[in-house]
Amino acid sequence: MTTPESLSALLMEHPFADDEPLLHARDETLTAGVARAEAEAIAERLRDAGVREGHAVGVKMANGPHVITTMVAVWLAGGIFVPVNPRAPEPEVDRVVDATHPLLLVRDDDAPSRTTSSAPEPTVYAPGTAFVTWTSGTTGAPKPILHTHASYFELLDRVLGPLRGARRESADSPRRPSPNLIPVSLALNAGIYNVLFGLRAGAEIVVMDGFDTHEFAELIARFAIRSTVLPPAAITMLADDPAITDLAPLRFVRSITAPLSPLQARRFMDKFGVVVLNSYGQAEIGEVVGWTAADASEHPEKLGALGRPHAGVDLKIVDADGARLAVDAVGRLMVRPPSMAAGAVGDDLADRIDADGYLDTGDIARVDVDGFVWIEGRAGEVINRGGNKVFPDQVEEVLRLAPGVADAAVVGVADARLGEVPVAFVVTASDVSDDELRAVCREHLAPYKVPVAFHRIDALPRSEVGKVLRRDLAARVSAP
């Protein structure tokens, strides 16, 4: 398969004929021909409004077929797509504008309007730049990351390569790919990636505007979707909803955007008979680790892992001095993909790349003897309790075993004697005492990992992609 110069080709040169349905929402469908014509018409309006090569265009639109055609239109006009959360308040819109300096802002049903930012003139980005996404913001302010057309084609083909090979070897090769269901916003890298992934695979695209368990089940059945992606929060919602008992013909779900609790994965698999597979990536490097159907079949005992590196991806585990560690040793995860993002707006990634070209992901992990990657936690979230390392994810998984605990998060807070100590926040569905929580932790954890305090909370603060905002929790308490 040849690689076009612009991601716009994924729609404009999609293999579907003009009269074939291509882009879907719950109550709307655009044929391939209508979608292409709409993208061309919007691109012409953007050019008339002054967009030239390298200009950024902010897009604040509801999830659906029209945000996809608008994204493609920005590329047809030579611009850089800057997604803006459609539910963001105006102060947040202003922050996006001030960080990226787009020429125009496009909203639902509005003509493109000029933006006012802190820069005297709109930024002209480097040739080949395609769009901006944002880091997760779990440990600091989200940072805008630049992606190029070339690097994103490499990423899509990096992941699609093994799937294409398997399809060629299958007796079902004439069958079209399953439609790609997008249950997350196109303001997120995960949303953009999965739309472009589906288009590159030659599939139909089905977009949800906000996640609803009943709509999800309806779309799975209507479009006969066999494989999809879901963030952990959606996986938990489906497992918790007593009205949703069947997701046929769904067979595989890939967990995206945030770490998935193995407990929640087991609950989902037990309820629906659907295999849940992890994957791993970051805005700067795309997806670099994941599962294949063959791995899922041959290694069911490893389903808690992230998977194995994709073709062309090198990784290593290093200690604090940068020395490579042995198999199964826990250390910092370093990744060298075939390509990565161009950098952060106003910055680059050089300070995170070592002399051999490996990017420091900021995650703590290990790689087992079969090459499966297991995440232990974020480097910035590991709690150093008097020299003993406490990984919050491990403690949270144990807390979820306690009857009455619906969700949990653990953070480190300052302690005069030990430096840091773990403190837990729990969302409870029924009464559970501190003593009961402490007893569960002591049953499964070393004593130094047991939280020193337990705080009740109605809901954990989360980012747009579902990651717990631990810094917000840590700010609420100080160690006793």
Legacy VTK file of the C-alpha trace (Angstrom):
# vtk DataFile Version 3.0
C-alpha trace
ASCII
DATASET POLYDATA
POINTS 480 float
0.000 0.000 0.000
1.438 3.366 -1.045
1.761 6.205 1.436
0.106 9.491 0.402
1.572 12.840 1.422
-1.525 14.004 3.319
-3.850 12.244 5.744
-6.715 13.800 3.791
-6.257 10.958 1.296
-7.703 8.536 3.841
-11.140 10.002 3.123
-10.675 11.452 -0.341
-9.167 8.193 -1.718
-11.110 5.757 0.476
-11.974 2.603 -1.514
-15.744 2.956 -1.041
-17.747 4.148 -4.027
-19.569 7.467 -3.753
-22.941 5.859 -3.062
-21.695 3.601 -0.230
-22.359 4.585 3.415
-19.098 5.524 5.136
-19.464 7.889 8.135
-22.137 7.178 10.724
-23.578 8.618 13.917
-26.548 7.158 15.759
-29.076 9.142 13.700
-27.092 10.176 10.624
-25.081 8.619 7.802
-22.915 10.197 5.114
-22.050 8.261 1.989
-18.439 8.370 0.829
-19.385 10.759 -1.974
-21.273 13.161 0.298
-18.427 13.113 2.833
-15.839 13.903 0.171
-17.947 16.707 -1.315
-18.537 18.193 2.144
-14.807 18.152 2.913
-14.035 19.928 -0.388
-16.705 22.575 0.265
-15.449 23.296 3.801
-11.861 23.479 2.521
-12.927 26.103 -0.010
-14.549 28.181 2.759
-11.372 27.923 4.825
-9.268 29.141 1.895
-11.680 32.019 1.344
-11.277 32.918 5.032
-7.507 33.164 4.613
-6.123 29.731 5.520
-2.794 29.070 3.837
-0.119 26.378 4.173
0.933 25.971 7.807
-1.938 27.877 9.417
-3.603 26.170 12.374
-7.391 25.914 12.443
-9.173 25.292 15.743
-12.233 23.029 15.506
-14.795 22.936 18.336
-17.529 20.595 17.100
-19.642 17.786 18.473
-18.455 14.259 17.735
-19.968 13.012 14.506
-19.419 12.713 10.757
-19.083 16.469 10.258
-16.090 16.911 12.560
-14.343 14.236 10.460
-15.078 16.049 7.189
-13.951 19.322 8.786
-10.673 17.754 9.935
-10.037 16.513 6.402
-11.002 19.934 5.014
-8.346 21.603 7.157
-5.741 19.325 5.565
-7.083 19.913 2.072
-6.627 23.633 2.682
-3.035 23.053 3.830
-3.792 23.738 7.479
-3.098 22.100 10.843
-6.070 20.614 12.696
-6.343 21.816 16.312
-9.178 19.934 18.046
-11.000 21.681 20.875
-13.179 19.777 23.318
-16.765 20.597 22.271
-17.805 20.705 25.945
-14.954 22.999 26.992
-15.924 26.332 28.603
-14.688 29.503 26.961
-11.694 29.978 29.313
-10.431 26.543 28.241
-10.966 27.450 24.579
-8.911 30.584 25.184
-6.075 28.484 26.658
-6.005 26.272 23.560
-5.952 29.311 21.301
-3.157 30.961 23.282
-1.090 27.759 23.193
-1.436 27.039 19.462
-2.292 30.421 17.841
-4.750 29.235 15.160
-5.878 31.597 12.423
-9.527 30.501 12.648
-11.899 28.739 14.984
-14.655 26.577 13.475
-17.727 25.741 15.574
-20.876 23.749 14.841
-23.114 25.587 12.349
-20.903 28.695 12.415
-18.823 30.264 9.689
-15.078 30.130 10.467
-14.188 33.050 12.738
-10.874 34.761 13.350
-9.280 34.066 16.717
-7.690 36.451 19.157
-4.676 35.038 20.955
-1.643 36.249 22.859
0.403 36.185 19.645
0.299 39.184 17.305
0.070 36.871 14.267
-1.116 33.270 13.811
1.696 30.726 13.916
2.842 29.193 10.633
3.819 25.611 11.380
6.510 23.557 9.655
5.648 21.800 6.382
4.184 18.349 6.909
2.555 19.138 10.259
-0.903 17.558 10.439
-2.510 18.205 13.818
-2.081 18.953 17.498
-3.016 16.693 20.393
-2.396 17.061 24.099
-0.558 15.063 26.714
-2.815 13.595 29.395
-2.066 16.213 32.050
-2.128 13.718 34.918
1.102 14.978 36.483
1.186 18.534 35.119
-0.481 20.907 32.716
-1.371 19.243 29.372
1.173 20.041 26.661
0.306 20.375 22.954
2.094 17.802 20.776
2.669 18.205 17.027
2.030 15.262 14.695
3.116 15.046 11.079
1.345 13.385 8.166
4.335 11.110 7.520
4.801 9.951 11.116
1.107 9.218 11.513
0.997 7.122 8.350
3.937 5.164 9.746
2.068 4.664 13.030
-1.120 3.468 11.308
0.752 1.018 9.116
2.894 -0.129 12.051
-0.239 -1.408 13.792
-2.193 -2.436 10.689
0.632 -4.471 9.149
0.127 -7.672 11.183
-3.654 -7.390 10.800
-3.393 -7.141 7.020
-1.134 -10.190 6.987
-3.582 -12.207 9.064
-6.471 -11.167 6.817
-4.623 -12.306 3.678
-4.059 -15.717 5.246
-7.692 -16.050 6.334
-10.392 -17.876 4.395
-12.572 -14.861 5.086
-10.280 -12.474 3.190
-13.035 -11.185 0.851
-14.974 -9.896 3.880
-14.725 -6.181 4.497
-13.167 -4.943 7.721
-15.554 -4.506 10.629
-16.729 -0.886 11.016
-14.605 1.113 13.448
-16.662 2.354 16.407
-15.246 5.528 17.978
-16.540 5.909 21.563
-14.230 8.827 22.484
-14.001 12.453 21.400
-12.055 13.577 18.344
-10.642 16.249 20.635
-8.430 13.406 21.915
-5.542 11.653 20.222
-7.364 8.334 20.775
-10.369 9.598 18.831
-8.329 10.940 15.925
-6.168 7.812 15.800
-9.080 5.392 15.696
-10.905 7.345 12.979
-7.781 7.433 10.818
-7.025 3.793 11.639
-10.467 2.757 10.392
-10.177 4.812 7.221
-6.695 3.439 6.511
-8.105 -0.081 6.942
-10.859 0.684 4.408
-13.631 0.450 7.003
-16.773 2.393 7.819
-16.606 4.794 10.777
-19.246 4.947 13.527
-18.909 7.873 15.946
-20.505 8.331 19.366
-21.052 11.818 20.798
-20.535 10.974 24.468
-20.551 7.468 25.881
-23.841 5.802 26.755
-24.039 2.077 27.526
-27.359 1.533 25.721
-26.278 3.425 22.609
-23.002 1.492 22.570
-24.819 -1.869 22.718
-27.259 -0.714 20.020
-24.447 0.347 17.655
-22.499 -2.864 18.214
-25.537 -4.907 17.147
-26.649 -2.599 14.298
-23.239 -2.502 12.597
-22.195 -6.077 13.531
-18.994 -4.780 15.121
-16.570 -7.535 16.079
-13.754 -5.471 17.582
-13.618 -2.017 19.123
-11.810 0.220 21.595
-13.035 1.423 24.978
-11.565 3.541 27.771
-11.528 1.857 31.207
-14.369 4.028 32.512
-16.644 2.770 29.715
-15.630 -0.850 30.354
-16.605 -0.422 33.998
-19.922 1.273 33.090
-20.891 -1.629 30.829
-19.954 -4.217 33.449
-22.012 -2.303 36.046
-25.140 -1.822 33.911
-27.622 -4.633 34.694
-29.680 -3.793 31.610
-26.804 -4.601 29.244
-26.432 -8.379 29.129
-25.261 -9.083 25.566
-22.771 -7.397 23.246
-22.843 -9.897 20.365
-21.187 -10.081 17.880
-18.390 -8.231 19.706
-15.359 -10.476 20.293
-12.482 -8.160 21.259
-12.136 -4.866 23.096
-8.860 -2.975 23.248
-8.523 -0.793 26.335
-7.270 2.710 25.508
-6.416 6.117 27.026
-5.726 5.026 30.624
-4.575 2.007 32.649
-7.231 -0.689 32.993
-7.651 -2.484 36.286
-7.244 -6.270 35.765
-10.219 -6.693 38.090
-12.450 -4.616 35.794
-11.135 -6.493 32.754
-12.083 -9.816 34.362
-15.555 -8.532 35.290
-16.178 -7.448 31.696
-14.893 -10.693 30.205
-16.903 -12.823 32.621
-20.124 -10.908 31.911
-19.966 -10.623 28.118
-17.529 -13.322 26.998
-15.525 -10.608 25.221
-11.727 -10.648 25.420
-10.237 -7.399 26.769
-6.777 -6.574 25.462
-4.511 -3.830 26.698
-2.353 -1.623 24.517
0.173 1.094 25.230
1.177 4.356 23.655
1.610 8.049 24.258
0.767 11.151 22.279
4.460 11.564 21.446
5.035 8.047 20.074
1.632 6.630 19.158
0.779 3.017 19.951
3.959 0.985 20.442
2.809 -2.085 22.404
-0.324 -4.159 21.916
-1.973 -7.531 21.500
-2.765 -9.650 18.489
-5.591 -12.177 18.393
-2.959 -14.920 18.140
-1.237 -13.753 21.326
-4.590 -13.632 23.120
-5.286 -17.220 22.069
-1.816 -18.571 22.882
-1.126 -16.631 26.105
-4.379 -16.220 28.074
-2.372 -16.234 31.293
-0.780 -12.902 30.308
-3.929 -10.863 29.637
-2.971 -8.382 32.361
0.043 -7.322 30.308
0.085 -4.488 27.786
1.075 -6.885 25.019
4.290 -7.050 23.011
6.100 -4.367 21.001
4.770 -3.709 17.496
6.989 -4.390 14.507
9.877 -1.957 14.304
9.531 -0.814 17.918
12.519 -1.273 20.218
12.299 -0.900 23.967
14.439 -1.359 27.042
14.108 -1.170 30.816
16.753 0.946 32.542
17.742 1.848 36.083
18.173 5.354 37.514
21.608 5.624 35.838
20.323 4.565 32.416
21.826 1.058 32.499
19.781 -1.630 30.755
18.167 -4.094 33.161
17.648 -7.834 32.796
14.426 -9.704 31.961
11.688 -9.190 34.578
13.601 -6.410 36.344
11.519 -3.327 37.160
12.739 0.031 35.902
12.042 2.941 33.609
10.489 2.108 30.221
12.403 3.533 27.235
10.949 3.212 23.709
12.432 3.736 20.236
9.650 3.632 17.595
10.296 4.001 13.866
8.901 7.544 14.100
7.476 9.864 16.716
5.757 13.226 16.996
7.598 16.285 15.758
7.676 17.672 19.295
5.773 19.859 21.658
4.548 23.289 20.608
7.348 25.727 21.373
9.609 22.860 22.460
10.982 19.523 21.332
11.447 16.079 22.820
15.253 16.107 22.864
15.543 16.283 26.638
13.662 12.956 26.905
15.668 11.054 24.276
18.904 9.267 25.138
22.007 8.922 22.990
20.623 5.785 21.321
17.328 7.408 20.330
15.130 5.913 23.064
12.372 8.117 24.492
11.859 8.123 28.259
8.144 7.359 28.669
8.072 8.224 32.370
6.526 4.816 33.119
7.877 2.081 35.365
7.638 -1.363 33.775
9.159 -4.791 33.276
9.451 -7.109 30.266
9.034 -10.839 30.866
10.868 -13.716 29.208
8.232 -13.925 26.421
8.515 -10.228 25.605
5.254 -9.096 27.217
5.354 -5.640 28.814
3.901 -5.103 32.291
3.369 -1.574 33.623
3.981 -1.043 37.337
3.141 2.684 37.472
4.226 6.202 36.581
7.666 7.278 37.727
6.224 10.496 39.138
3.551 8.588 41.046
5.697 5.982 42.794
5.601 6.608 46.538
8.960 6.397 48.336
8.062 5.381 51.887
11.322 5.485 53.794
13.174 3.863 50.885
10.443 1.313 50.107
8.712 1.813 46.768
4.908 1.745 46.721
3.150 1.514 43.345
-0.313 3.100 43.663
-1.907 0.859 41.006
-1.088 -2.239 43.037
-2.674 -0.859 46.199
-5.738 0.371 44.290
-6.330 -3.079 42.820
-6.367 -4.564 46.317
-8.732 -1.879 47.636
-11.213 -2.705 44.860
-11.404 -6.223 46.279
-13.014 -4.879 49.453
-16.801 -5.307 49.550
-18.493 -1.972 48.998
-15.561 -0.287 47.223
-16.504 0.900 43.732
-13.285 2.763 42.927
-10.037 3.786 44.590
-6.949 5.932 44.122
-3.755 6.120 46.166
-1.410 9.103 46.364
1.748 9.954 48.245
1.781 12.797 50.745
4.700 14.314 52.602
5.746 12.810 55.927
8.407 14.301 58.219
9.838 10.913 59.234
9.465 8.710 56.138
9.486 11.287 53.360
6.226 10.049 51.830
3.372 7.803 52.900
0.439 6.365 50.894
-3.041 7.777 51.452
-6.150 6.244 49.867
-9.299 7.810 48.437
-12.204 5.404 48.034
-15.568 5.630 46.301
-17.925 3.359 48.212
-21.220 1.787 47.175
-21.974 0.705 50.748
-20.578 1.236 54.224
-17.077 -0.076 54.740
-14.937 0.885 57.722
-11.297 1.916 57.773
-10.513 -1.243 59.719
-12.074 -3.383 56.998
-10.095 -1.574 54.299
-6.909 -1.895 56.303
-7.533 -5.618 56.840
-7.931 -6.269 53.104
-4.704 -4.397 52.391
-2.777 -6.286 55.077
-4.013 -9.588 53.675
-2.577 -8.894 50.213
0.197 -6.320 50.659
3.461 -5.827 52.506
2.945 -3.612 55.592
4.733 -0.582 54.095
2.216 -0.549 51.193
-0.855 -0.221 53.441
-2.300 3.325 53.313
-2.008 5.361 56.499
-5.419 6.961 55.960
-8.621 6.353 53.992
-10.747 9.213 52.682
-14.255 8.834 51.259
-15.018 10.670 48.030
-18.089 10.753 45.773
-16.083 10.364 42.554
-12.422 10.403 41.608
-11.273 13.450 39.633
-10.370 12.308 36.139
-8.989 13.802 32.962
-10.895 13.813 29.676
-9.378 10.405 28.844
-10.297 8.887 32.209
-6.954 9.069 34.011
-7.114 9.818 37.732
-5.793 13.304 38.526
-3.668 12.302 41.492
-2.238 15.775 41.936
-5.758 17.045 42.688
-6.205 14.370 45.344
-2.795 14.966 46.898
-3.599 18.652 47.207
-6.608 17.831 49.410
-4.719 16.167 52.218
-1.555 16.162 54.246
-0.228 13.121 56.067
-1.452 12.608 59.645
LINES 1 481
480 0 1 2 3 4 5 6 7 8 9 10 11 12 13 14 15 16 17 18 19 20 21 22 23 24 25 26 27 28 29 30 31 32 33 34 35 36 37 38 39 40 41 42 43 44 45 46 47 48 49 50 51 52 53 54 55 56 57 58 59 60 61 62 63 64 65 66 67 68 69 70 71 72 73 74 75 76 77 78 79 80 81 82 83 84 85 86 87 88 89 90 91 92 93 94 95 96 97 98 99 100 101 102 103 104 105 106 107 108 109 110 111 112 113 114 115 116 117 118 119 120 121 122 123 124 125 126 127 128 129 130 131 132 133 134 135 136 137 138 139 140 141 142 143 144 145 146 147 148 149 150 151 152 153 154 155 156 157 158 159 160 161 162 163 164 165 166 167 168 169 170 171 172 173 174 175 176 177 178 179 180 181 182 183 184 185 186 187 188 189 190 191 192 193 194 195 196 197 198 199 200 201 202 203 204 205 206 207 208 209 210 211 212 213 214 215 216 217 218 219 220 221 222 223 224 225 226 227 228 229 230 231 232 233 234 235 236 237 238 239 240 241 242 243 244 245 246 247 248 249 250 251 252 253 254 255 256 257 258 259 260 261 262 263 264 265 266 267 268 269 270 271 272 273 274 275 276 277 278 279 280 281 282 283 284 285 286 287 288 289 290 291 292 293 294 295 296 297 298 299 300 301 302 303 304 305 306 307 308 309 310 311 312 313 314 315 316 317 318 319 320 321 322 323 324 325 326 327 328 329 330 331 332 333 334 335 336 337 338 339 340 341 342 343 344 345 346 347 348 349 350 351 352 353 354 355 356 357 358 359 360 361 362 363 364 365 366 367 368 369 370 371 372 373 374 375 376 377 378 379 380 381 382 383 384 385 386 387 388 389 390 391 392 393 394 395 396 397 398 399 400 401 402 403 404 405 406 407 408 409 410 411 412 413 414 415 416 417 418 419 420 421 422 423 424 425 426 427 428 429 430 431 432 433 434 435 436 437 438 439 440 441 442 443 444 445 446 447 448 449 450 451 452 453 454 455 456 457 458 459 460 461 462 463 464 465 466 467 468 469 470 471 472 473 474 475 476 477 478 479
